Amino acid sequence: MELYLLSGDDQYEKEKYLEKIKENFGDLKKGINYILLDKDNLYLLEQELSTYSFFSPEKFILVKMPKKTKEDTGYKEWLTDDLLKLLEEDLGNLFVVFLEEGSSKSKLASVVQKNGKWLNFEKNKRENLTTWVMQICKENNIVMQGKDVQYFLEVCGTDKQVLYQELKKLMDYSGEKSIIDKEVIDKLCIKASETIIFDLTDALGKRNIKYALKCLDDLLENKEPLQKIMIMITKHFKMLLLARIALNENKSIVKELGTNAYAAKKYTEQSRNFSEAELFQIFDDLAVLDADSKVGKIDLKIGMEKIFMGL
């Protein structure tokens, strides 16, 4: 039996490795020698492990594991001790691949590590993504300057799947010119939600309310959860408050914020747009809004817009 666990947040690399496993298996026919299981039919896994395909000497089982949360106990309901013991047995001509969102130190990981391959694909750092983008451009005879690569990453984020799709679009558009620059990126690329969130917090820090409201609408159009946006805004104003206090007390902002010099400089500049009292009030207003929205006293979007307009 071939046993794999593919985990981590880098969806692009996980999918790429999964395709490689499928190629090694050979011809896949869904429902015959290819079984796909997800949160709706995970209970069938033990049965599928114990039965052979009537139409093929080998069987490929792909298990898309449900994302685990603190509130969700579903993970334990299907991953039983009996199932883990079964996975440690020699089950013949089976290819079993577990696809996990994120990564965790689970019993399954221990079993797979002992009896198969556990690969954890984490998102790359910005410098590694720069090299990766430039390599793809080179392989396709595309010229993209370093500054344009950095701008591309700022606009599109760090998700390799998204980056690859956006890069393909840019390369197709560049055609005979074989050049990708800022002008082309602005024309074709869709801003990633993580980039828009940073645009939003920066706009608030600069008291640019009109642009902040636009960013909020863009995020909601991207189906970004309001609660996540709220958390990022609160975190940003907390950093501005700490920067302002450190500034007033002549303390090291890098040390007080526990961040790098570049980020500290940004927080310092933005904190100067507010008094310490104003930042305390904004932080308090955000805390009240969070509590009130959770009990239905106010719509979270309306509450955020009111705070924006009060800046």
N, C-alpha and C positions, 0 to 999 in steps of 0.2 A: 504493500500500500504506500502511495505517495501522499504525504500529509503536509499541508502548508497553513500558516497563519500570516496574513498580510495586514499589518496594522499601521497606525500613524496618520498624520493629517495631510500628507502629500498625495492627493488623489491621483495626480498625473503619473507619478512613478509607480503607484500601486496598480493602476490600470495597465500600465505598460508591462509590468512584471506578470500580471495575470494573463495578458495576451500571449506572453512568451510560454507560460505553462500550458495554455490551451494549444498552442502550436506544437509543443512537444507531445501532447496527447494524440493529436491527429484530428480526424473528421468527427465533428460534434453534431449530434442530432437531438434537439430538445425533446424531452419526454421519452427518448429511447436509451441513449447512452449519456445524456446530459441532463442532470437534475438540478434545478435552481430552487433553493429554499430561502425564504426570508421570514420576517416577523409573523406573517400570517400562517405559515405552515411548517415552522421549525419543529413542531411535535413529530413530524414524519422522518426526521433525521435518523433516529435509531433504526427505524424500519428500513430505510434506504441503505444504511450501512450493512444490514443483515441480509439483504437480497441482491441477487446478481441480475444483470441485464440479460434478457432472453435473446436479444438481437445483436449483441456485441460482446466480445471477450472482456472488454474493459468498461468501466463506468466512471464518469466525471461528476462529482457533486460539488456545487458551489453554494456556500452558506453565507448569505449576507446578514451579518449579526446586527441585531437592533442596537441603537445607540443607548448607552446606559446613563441614567440620571440617578440622583440621590433618592428621588421619589419612586423610581421604577424598580419593581422587584421581578419583572419578567425575565431578566437574564438568568436568575437562579432557577426559575421554573423549568427551563428547557435544558440547561447545562447541569445535568444530574451526575452523581457519582458513578452510576451505572454506565452512562454515556461516556464519561471520561475513561472508565476501565475498558470499554469497547474500543475506544480510539487507540489504546495501547496494544491491542491485539493485531496479529497479521491477518488482515481482511482480504488478502488476495489482490486482484487487479482493479484497485480503486484509486482514483485521484480525488482527494478531498481538500478543498481550499476554503478556509474561513477568511472572510473579508470583514475587517473591523474598522469602524469609524473611530478615529483617535487611537489611543493605546492605553492598555492597563496591565498591571501585573496580576493576571488571573491564573487560575488553576489550568485553564486551557493552554495558556502560553507555556506553562511548565511541561505539560504533556507533549505539546507540539515540539518544543525545543529538544526534548528527550528522544522523540520518535520521528521527527521530520524537520521542517525548516520554519523558523519564525523570523520574519523580516519586518523591521519597523521603519517605515518611511516618514521621516520628519521633514517639515518645511525647511527649505534651505535659507541660509542667511543671505542678505542682500548682495554681498560680494560674490557668493557662489552663483547666484542667479544672474549676475552681470556676465560672468564667464560663460554660463549656459546659453544666454541669449546671443552673445557674440559668436559662440561656436555654431549655433543653428544658422545665423546669418552667413557665416563663412562657408558652411556646407552648401548653402543655396546661392552663393555668389552675390550676396547682398551687402552693401556698405551701410554700416550704422555706427556713427561716432559714439565714443564713450559717454559724452554728455547727453546724447539722445537716448542711449540705453537707460541711463539713470532716470531721465524724464519719463520714459516708457514704463519703468517699474513704479515710479511715483503715481502715475495715472492709473495703471492697471492692477497694482497690488502685488502680492507674492504667491498667489495660488498658481502653480505651474499649469494646471489644466486651462485656466482662464488665459494665462500668458501665452500658451502655445496657440490657442484658437485666435487670439488677437494678433499674434505674430504672423500666423498663416494669412490672415486677412490683409495685413500690411504688405507682406511679400507679394501676394497676388496683385495688389493694387500698384505696387512699385513698377511692375512690368519691366520694360526695357531699360528704364532709368536705373534700376537696381540700387536705389538709394532710399533709406527710411530716415526721415528727419522729424523735427518737432511739428512742422506744418502738417505732415501726413498723419502723425499720431493724433493731433488735435482734430483732424477731419474725420478719422475713422474709429478711433478707440472709445470704448465706453468706460467711464470712470468706475473703478471698483468701489464697493460700499465702504471698505476700510479707508480709502482715500477721501471719499466724500465726508466721512465722519471727522477726519482730521481737518478738512476744509471748514466743516461746521464749527468745531471747537476753536479753531484759529479765528474764524469770523467773529465768534462771540467774544473772544479775548481782545479783539481789536474794535469791538462795539460796532461791527458792520452788520446791523440787524437785517437789512434787506437781503444780503447774501446768505446770512445764516438761515433765514426763512426758506430761501430757495434750496439750500442744501438739505434742510429737513424734508421738504417735498420730494427732492430727488431720492433721498434714502427710503422714504415710504413707497415711492414708485418702484424701488428695487426690492420691495418686500422685506426691508430690514425691520426687525422687531422694535417697537417703541421703547420697551424696557431696556434693551441693549443700548439704544441711543441715549436714554436717560442716564444710564450708568457711566457712559463715556463723558457726557457733559458734566456730571457731578464730579468725576475723577479729575477733569480738567480744571474746574474751579477750585477744587481742593488743592491742586498743585499751584494755582495762581495765588491762593490764600497763603500757603506755606512760603512761597517766594516773596510775597509782599511783607510778611512778618520778618523773614530773614533779612530782607532789604532794610526794613526799618530798624532792625537790631544790629545791623552791620555784621551779619553772620555769613558763612560760606553757603551760597545757594546750592552748589553742587553737592556739598555734604548734607545739608538739611533735606534736600529733595531726594537724595540717593540716586541721582541721574547723571548723564554725561554733560560735558560742557556745552555742547550744541543745544540740547534740550533746555538746560538751565538758562542759557541766554534768551531763548524764546519765551520761557515762562517769566523771566525778569522783565523783558520788554513789555509783555502783555499785562503783567501785574501793575505796571506804572499807569495803566489806563483806569485803574480803580483805586479807591482808598481802602484801607484795611477794613473799615466799618462796612463799606459797600460789599466787599467780598464775603464778610461774615453773614450779611443779610441775604445775599444770593445763595450761599451755601445752605442757610436756614430755610429759605423759600423752596429750594430743591428737595430738602428733606421732608418738609410739610407736603409738597406736591406728591412725592413718592408714597407717603402714608395715605393721603386722601384718595389718590387714584386707585389704590389697592382695595379700598372699601367702597368704591363707587361714588365718592363725593364729587369727583371732577374727572372729566375726560383728560387723559394724559397729554394728548397732542395739544388740546386747548390750553392746558396748564403750562406747557412748555412755551407755547407762543406768547402767553401773557408775561412769562418771565423774560423772554427775549425782548418784548416791547418795552419792558420796564428798565432795560439796561441804559 
